[in-house]
Amino acid sequence: MGNCDIRLPEKVNRIIHTLQDAGYEAYAVGGCVRDFILGRTPKDWDITTSAMPEETKGLFEKTFDTGIEHGTVTVLLDREGFEVTTYRIDGEYEDSRHPKKVTFTRSLREDLLRRDFTINAMAYNEKEGLVDIFGGLKDLEAGKIRCVGDAKARFSEDALRILRGIRFAAQLGFSIDEETRAGMRELADTLKNISAERIQTELVKMLESKRPGLLREAYELGITKQFLPEFDLLMETEQETPHHMYTVGEHTIHAIENVRADKILRLTMLLHDMGKPAFKTVDENGRAHFKKHAFESEIIAKKVLRRLKFDNDTFHKVTQLVYYHDYRMPAEAKNVRRAMNKIGSSLFPYYLEVRRADVLAQSLYRREEKLRELDEIEKLYREIVKRGQCVSLKELAVSGRDLIEAGMEPGKAIGEKLAWLLELVIEEPKLNTKEKLLQYIVQKK
C-alpha cells in the first residue's frame, strides 16, 4: 500500500463509493493511475471491482454491456461512460492474444498479476491509497519498463505486449528492463499471430512519440522482422557515398527523428528509402548509387501500408510523398509551381518537411547548400500561395464549357487544350485570365 495522493474525478469517485457502499472493493486501475502519477491527464479512467458484472449493473441506473464476457460493464453517468471491470484471472491463451476463458475472482492481487507491466499494475482509491504490489511506483521513478512477474509468461499470454513495451518506452522515455528485453527477444516471432490492425496502432503510437528512434531497439530484438522485414534490410544496407554517413536504416531512423511528430510525415520518413537495397549499384570507384530508388520505395510503401491495413487517406498521402521525396528542382518560381502541380498543393508543405528531414539525416557534405536551396523553394512557395497563382486545372481561369462556348468541339481535344493552357499559366501566371486564355484558343484555331 502507498500513500500517493491521486485526485480522482468526481464521477470516478462516485462509482467507487457506490460499489464500496454496497460492500464491494473498487479502485481506479492501470494506465490512468500511471498517467496521474506522471503528471499527465489520463485519457480515460478504468475501474476494477470485486463485484460481479451483474452486481455492478444492479447498482447503477444506466449501464450497457461492452465486454461482459470479460467482465466489463460501461456505467453511464450524465452521458459519460466509465468502464468497470470485475477482478479476473485469465485462463490459458490460445492465440498469443486472447484467453480461452476468463475466471472472475474476488482478489485484487490476482487481477493485478495478469497485467502487462508493473507501471500499469497499480490501483488506487481514497480509502486505501495506492496499491502497488509489484513495484510499479519504483519503476516509474527509475524510468523502467518491467513485466509483472515472469516476462516470458506475460508475453506468451499476449504477444502484442512485446510491441506495447517498446511503445511505452518510446512514449515515456523509459528504458526496458533486461529480463523483459530477453523475453521480447525470445518470443518476438509470436507477433506473427497478432492482427495487422493492432500492430498498426502500436507502430503509429511509437512513430508519433518523442523517441521514434526506439525502432532501432525493436530491430535489435528481432521485433521489426515480424511485421516490417523491409526495415531490417535497410539496417543491413551500407551507403558508400559522400552524401551519407549511415546505413540506409540508420539514415531512416534519423530522418524520422528530424521530422515533426505527425503520422503522415513519420510514416513517409519510415518508408522513403525502402527501394534503396534493390536499386543499389556501386561504380568502379567504390561509390554507391541509388538512382530512381523512389519508384521502388513507392511500390514497397504501398505493399507495407496495405499489409498493415492503413486507411485510404494515409495510403494516398504517404505513397505520394514517398514517390516525390527525392524530387529536386532549381529554386525558380515556375519550377515550384510545376512541382506543386505534380505533388498537389495540399501536400507540398509536407514535401518540403520531408526533403528537409532527409537532408538533415545525411552527411555534412553540401548540407548548408541543400538547406539554403530548400529555404529558397519554401520562400517561393509562400509567395505563389500569397499571390493565388494557378498551379492546377481547378484554378485555371477557363473551363471546358468556356472552350466549347468559344467554338471548340466537345471531346478529348478539350482536355488536351486545358492541359496545354495550364502549362502556359504555370510558366507565366499573368496569362491566367479568361480573356487572355481565350485569345490563345482563337489564335490557335
Secondary structure as UniProt FT lines:
FT   HELIX           10..21
FT   TURN            22..23
FT   STRAND          26..29
FT   HELIX           31..37
FT   TURN            38..39
FT   STRAND          46..49
FT   HELIX           53..59
FT   STRAND          63..67
FT   HELIX           68..70
FT   STRAND          72..77
FT   TURN            78..79
FT   STRAND          80..86
FT   STRAND          88..90
FT   STRAND          102..104
FT   HELIX           108..113
FT   HELIX           118..120
FT   STRAND          123..125
FT   TURN            126..128
FT   STRAND          129..131
FT   TURN            133..134
FT   HELIX           136..142
FT   STRAND          144..145
FT   HELIX           151..157
FT   HELIX           160..172
FT   STRAND          175..176
FT   HELIX           178..187
FT   HELIX           188..193
FT   HELIX           196..207
FT   HELIX           212..214
FT   HELIX           215..220
FT   TURN            221..222
FT   HELIX           224..227
FT   HELIX           229..235
FT   TURN            242..243
FT   HELIX           248..257
FT   HELIX           263..271
FT   TURN            272..275
FT   HELIX           276..279
FT   STRAND          281..282
FT   TURN            284..285
FT   STRAND          288..289
FT   TURN            291..292
FT   HELIX           293..307
FT   TURN            308..309
FT   HELIX           312..324
FT   TURN            325..326
FT   HELIX           333..343
FT   TURN            345..347
FT   HELIX           348..360
FT   TURN            365..366
FT   HELIX           367..387
FT   HELIX           393..395
FT   HELIX           400..405
FT   TURN            406..407
FT   HELIX           412..427
FT   HELIX           429..431
FT   HELIX           434..444
//
